[in-house]
Amino acid sequence: MIVHTVDTFHDATEFLKQNTYHCLVTSGKVNGEKLLSAIERLMSFSRSSPIVVIAGSGNEHEAAELIKRGVYDYLIKSRETLERLPQVLKHHIFNSKKSRRQKPRFRALPEA
């Protein structure tokens, strides 16, 4: 597993322009910038990689908005969450790969 760490969302965007990742893990706030203000930039370069947020405290409004915008999971930082993190990441990576492989299925409807 290769892990890159960055200090700003701008740096993350620069990494995403040059590399493909299986998963992105971020805090809800990096160097004073909230993820809500950067999520569109990250999503545009993430190439459908799942984004998982680990927040220091729960903010239901922020969590709901981020999920609406495409974040796969919003976790509250705790010992239990960090212990479960490897399984959570495996789950999201597997499901994102699976959904990218699946082709939309259409069936012909009879004409009226």
Accessible surface in RSA format (square Angstrom, percent):
REM  Atomic radii and reference values for relative SASA: ProtOr
REM  Chains: A
REM  Algorithm: Lee & Richards
REM  Probe-radius: 1.40
REM  Slices: 20
REM RES _ NUM      All-atoms   Total-Side   Main-Chain    Non-polar    All polar
REM                ABS   REL    ABS   REL    ABS   REL    ABS   REL    ABS   REL
RES MET A   1   214.42 111.0 126.81  83.9  87.61 208.6 114.99  97.8  99.43 131.7
RES ILE A   2   143.56  81.7 119.69  89.2  23.87  57.5 122.70  88.4  20.87  56.6
RES VAL A   3   106.44  70.0  77.11  69.8  29.34  70.7  80.15  69.6  26.29  71.3
RES HIS A   4    85.24  46.6  57.94  40.3  27.30  69.8  39.12  40.3  46.11  53.7
RES THR A   5   120.01  85.4  95.20  96.5  24.82  59.1  66.61  89.5  53.40  80.7
RES VAL A   6    54.46  35.8  26.70  24.2  27.75  66.9  33.36  29.0  21.09  57.2
RES ASP A   7   104.07  72.9  97.90  97.4   6.17  14.6  19.53  46.0  84.54  84.3
RES THR A   8    42.26  30.1  41.72  42.3   0.54   1.3  40.76  54.7   1.50   2.3
RES PHE A   9     4.36   2.2   4.27   2.6   0.09   0.2   4.28   2.6   0.07   0.2
RES HIS A  10   106.37  58.1 106.23  73.8   0.14   0.4  68.30  70.4  38.07  44.3
RES ASP A  11    52.79  37.0  51.67  51.4   1.13   2.7   9.12  21.5  43.67  43.6
RES ALA A  12    18.57  17.1  16.81  25.9   1.76   4.0  18.39  25.9   0.18   0.5
RES THR A  13     7.91   5.6   7.91   8.0   0.00   0.0   7.63  10.2   0.28   0.4
RES GLU A  14    57.95  33.3  57.68  43.6   0.27   0.7  28.11  54.4  29.84  24.4
RES PHE A  15    69.92  35.0  67.43  41.8   2.49   6.5  69.73  42.3   0.19   0.5
RES LEU A  16     4.24   2.4   4.24   3.0   0.00   0.0   4.24   3.0   0.00   0.0
RES LYS A  17    95.24  46.5  74.23  45.5  21.01  50.0  36.35  32.7  58.89  62.7
RES GLN A  18   141.06  78.9 106.51  77.8  34.55  82.3  37.31  79.4 103.75  78.7
RES ASN A  19    52.25  36.0  45.30  43.8   6.95  16.7  12.17  29.3  40.08  38.7
RES THR A  20    95.95  68.2  66.33  67.2  29.62  70.6  48.99  65.8  46.96  71.0
RES TYR A  21    36.02  16.8  30.51  17.4   5.52  14.4  33.82  25.4   2.20   2.7
RES HIS A  22   111.68  61.0 106.70  74.2   4.98  12.7  65.97  68.0  45.71  53.2
RES CYS A  23    24.53  18.6   6.78   7.6  17.75  41.7   6.78  17.2  17.75  19.1
RES LEU A  24    28.79  16.0  26.16  18.7   2.63   6.6  28.79  20.2   0.00   0.0
RES VAL A  25    70.70  46.5  37.76  34.2  32.94  79.4  37.76  32.8  32.94  89.4
RES THR A  26    22.39  15.9  13.73  13.9   8.66  20.6  19.61  26.3   2.78   4.2
RES SER A  27    44.52  37.6  39.51  52.7   5.00  11.5  25.07  53.4  19.45  27.2
RES GLY A  28     6.65   8.2   0.00   N/A   6.65   8.2   5.31  14.6   1.34   3.0
RES LYS A  29   114.88  56.0 101.94  62.5  12.93  30.8  49.06  44.2  65.82  70.1
RES VAL A  30    29.60  19.5  25.60  23.2   4.00   9.6  28.76  25.0   0.84   2.3
RES ASN A  31   117.36  80.9  72.74  70.3  44.61 107.4  22.09  53.2  95.27  92.1
RES GLY A  32    62.62  77.2   0.00   N/A  62.62  77.2  30.52  83.8  32.10  71.9
RES GLU A  33    55.88  32.1  49.57  37.5   6.31  15.0  31.68  61.3  24.20  19.8
RES LYS A  34    97.42  47.5  94.28  57.8   3.14   7.5  53.89  48.5  43.53  46.4
RES LEU A  35     0.00   0.0   0.00   0.0   0.00   0.0   0.00   0.0   0.00   0.0
RES LEU A  36    41.57  23.1  35.96  25.7   5.60  14.1  36.18  25.4   5.39  14.5
RES SER A  37    77.18  65.2  44.20  59.0  32.98  76.0  53.37 113.6  23.81  33.4
RES ALA A  38     0.38   0.4   0.30   0.5   0.08   0.2   0.38   0.5   0.00   0.0
RES ILE A  39     0.00   0.0   0.00   0.0   0.00   0.0   0.00   0.0   0.00   0.0
RES GLU A  40   104.93  60.2 100.38  75.9   4.55  10.8  57.39 111.0  47.54  38.8
RES ARG A  41    92.45  38.8  89.80  45.8   2.65   6.3  61.06  83.4  31.39  19.0
RES LEU A  42     6.66   3.7   6.66   4.8   0.00   0.0   6.66   4.7   0.00   0.0
RES MET A  43    62.06  32.1  48.43  32.1  13.63  32.4  48.12  40.9  13.94  18.5
RES SER A  44    82.37  69.6  42.87  57.2  39.50  91.0  50.09 106.7  32.27  45.2
RES PHE A  45    68.48  34.3  65.38  40.5   3.10   8.1  68.41  41.5   0.07   0.2
RES SER A  46     3.49   3.0   1.90   2.5   1.59   3.7   0.15   0.3   3.35   4.7
RES ARG A  47   113.02  47.5  93.03  47.4  19.99  47.6  55.55  75.9  57.46  34.8
RES SER A  48    70.46  59.5  51.23  68.4  19.23  44.3  26.18  55.7  44.28  62.0
RES SER A  49     4.00   3.4   0.04   0.0   3.96   9.1   0.00   0.0   4.00   5.6
RES PRO A  50     0.00   0.0   0.00   0.0   0.00   0.0   0.00   0.0   0.00   0.0
RES ILE A  51     1.38   0.8   1.11   0.8   0.28   0.7   1.11   0.8   0.28   0.7
RES VAL A  52     0.00   0.0   0.00   0.0   0.00   0.0   0.00   0.0   0.00   0.0
RES VAL A  53     0.00   0.0   0.00   0.0   0.00   0.0   0.00   0.0   0.00   0.0
RES ILE A  54    17.55  10.0  16.27  12.1   1.28   3.1  16.27  11.7   1.28   3.5
RES ALA A  55     5.31   4.9   4.68   7.2   0.63   1.4   5.31   7.5   0.00   0.0
RES GLY A  56    58.21  71.8   0.00   N/A  58.21  71.8  26.87  73.7  31.34  70.2
RES SER A  57    83.25  70.3  74.45  99.4   8.80  20.3  43.11  91.8  40.14  56.2
RES GLY A  58    53.03  65.4   0.00   N/A  53.03  65.4  16.84  46.2  36.19  81.1
RES ASN A  59    64.04  44.2  57.47  55.5   6.57  15.8  18.03  43.4  46.01  44.5
RES GLU A  60   156.69  90.0 145.60 110.2  11.09  26.4  61.93 119.8  94.76  77.4
RES HIS A  61   134.24  73.4 124.92  86.8   9.32  23.8  87.75  90.4  46.49  54.1
RES GLU A  62    15.16   8.7  15.16  11.5   0.00   0.0   2.13   4.1  13.02  10.6
RES ALA A  63    18.84  17.3  18.83  29.1   0.00   0.0  18.84  26.5   0.00   0.0
RES ALA A  64    53.22  48.9  43.90  67.8   9.32  21.2  51.76  72.9   1.46   3.9
RES GLU A  65    37.21  21.4  36.76  27.8   0.45   1.1   7.36  14.2  29.84  24.4
RES LEU A  66     0.00   0.0   0.00   0.0   0.00   0.0   0.00   0.0   0.00   0.0
RES ILE A  67    82.49  46.9  72.88  54.3   9.61  23.2  72.88  52.5   9.61  26.1
RES LYS A  68   160.36  78.2 122.37  75.1  37.98  90.4  82.02  73.8  78.34  83.5
RES ARG A  69    86.30  36.2  67.45  34.4  18.85  44.9  21.38  29.2  64.92  39.3
RES GLY A  70    28.17  34.7   0.00   N/A  28.17  34.7  23.37  64.1   4.80  10.7
RES VAL A  71     5.26   3.5   0.00   0.0   5.26  12.7   0.00   0.0   5.26  14.3
RES TYR A  72    86.97  40.6  62.00  35.3  24.97  65.0  48.68  36.6  38.29  47.2
RES ASP A  73    35.25  24.7  34.96  34.8   0.29   0.7   1.62   3.8  33.62  33.5
RES TYR A  74    29.62  13.8  10.39   5.9  19.23  50.0   9.55   7.2  20.07  24.7
RES LEU A  75    16.88   9.4  14.52  10.4   2.36   5.9  16.88  11.9   0.00   0.0
RES ILE A  76    73.28  41.7  69.14  51.5   4.14  10.0  69.14  49.8   4.14  11.2
RES LYS A  77   111.73  54.5  95.74  58.7  15.99  38.1  44.60  40.1  67.13  71.5
RES SER A  78    42.82  36.2  31.55  42.1  11.28  26.0  37.59  80.1   5.23   7.3
RES ARG A  79   182.49  76.6 169.11  86.2  13.38  31.9  51.49  70.4 131.00  79.4
RES GLU A  80   111.01  63.7 109.93  83.2   1.08   2.6  56.73 109.7  54.28  44.3
RES THR A  81    12.90   9.2  12.80  13.0   0.10   0.2   0.54   0.7  12.37  18.7
RES LEU A  82    86.37  48.1  74.45  53.3  11.92  30.0  74.90  52.6  11.48  30.9
RES GLU A  83   117.12  67.2  94.89  71.8  22.23  52.9  49.48  95.7  67.64  55.2
RES ARG A  84   125.55  52.7 124.81  63.6   0.73   1.7  56.79  77.6  68.76  41.7
RES LEU A  85    30.41  16.9  30.41  21.8   0.00   0.0  30.41  21.4   0.00   0.0
RES PRO A  86    68.98  50.3  62.97  57.4   6.01  21.8  68.43  56.5   0.55   3.4
RES GLN A  87   112.12  62.7 106.79  78.0   5.34  12.7  58.31 124.1  53.81  40.8
RES VAL A  88    15.40  10.1  11.79  10.7   3.60   8.7  15.36  13.3   0.04   0.1
RES LEU A  89    31.00  17.3  31.00  22.2   0.00   0.0  31.00  21.8   0.00   0.0
RES LYS A  90   143.76  70.1 138.49  85.0   5.27  12.5  89.69  80.7  54.07  57.6
RES HIS A  91   102.05  55.8  94.29  65.5   7.76  19.8  60.33  62.2  41.73  48.6
RES HIS A  92    19.18  10.5  19.18  13.3   0.00   0.0  15.27  15.7   3.91   4.5
RES ILE A  93    40.25  22.9  40.25  30.0   0.00   0.0  40.25  29.0   0.00   0.0
RES PHE A  94   118.00  59.0 115.36  71.5   2.64   6.9 117.83  71.4   0.17   0.5
RES ASN A  95    50.99  35.2  47.17  45.6   3.82   9.2  19.45  46.8  31.55  30.5
RES SER A  96     1.21   1.0   0.47   0.6   0.74   1.7   1.20   2.6   0.01   0.0
RES LYS A  97    82.36  40.2  80.36  49.3   2.00   4.8  39.69  35.7  42.67  45.5
RES LYS A  98    88.22  43.0  88.14  54.1   0.08   0.2  37.06  33.4  51.16  54.5
RES SER A  99    67.37  56.9  51.74  69.0  15.64  36.0  41.35  88.1  26.02  36.5
RES ARG A 100   113.82  47.8  80.19  40.9  33.63  80.1  59.36  81.1  54.45  33.0
RES ARG A 101   155.62  65.3 131.12  66.8  24.50  58.3  78.18 106.9  77.43  46.9
RES GLN A 102    94.64  52.9  75.89  55.5  18.74  44.6  26.99  57.5  67.64  51.3
RES LYS A 103   169.13  82.5 156.59  96.1  12.54  29.9 101.19  91.1  67.94  72.4
RES PRO A 104   105.98  77.2  78.06  71.2  27.92 101.5  91.28  75.4  14.70  91.4
RES ARG A 105   207.90  87.3 175.26  89.3  32.64  77.7  74.59 101.9 133.31  80.8
RES PHE A 106   181.40  90.8 144.92  89.8  36.48  94.9 149.73  90.8  31.68  90.7
RES ARG A 107   194.86  81.8 171.48  87.4  23.37  55.6  71.98  98.4 122.88  74.5
RES ALA A 108    99.39  91.4  66.33 102.4  33.05  75.2  76.02 107.0  23.37  61.9
RES LEU A 109   130.40  72.6 108.96  78.0  21.44  53.9 109.33  76.8  21.07  56.7
RES PRO A 110   123.39  89.9  95.02  86.6  28.37 103.1 106.96  88.3  16.43 102.1
RES GLU A 111   174.71 100.3 140.53 106.3  34.18  81.4  59.05 114.2 115.66  94.4
RES ALA A 112   152.58 140.3  72.22 111.4  80.37 182.8 108.65 153.0  43.93 116.4
END  Absolute sums over single chains surface
CHAIN  1 A     8095.0       6558.3       1536.7       4618.4       3476.6
END  Absolute sums over all chains
TOTAL          8095.0       6558.3       1536.7       4618.4       3476.6
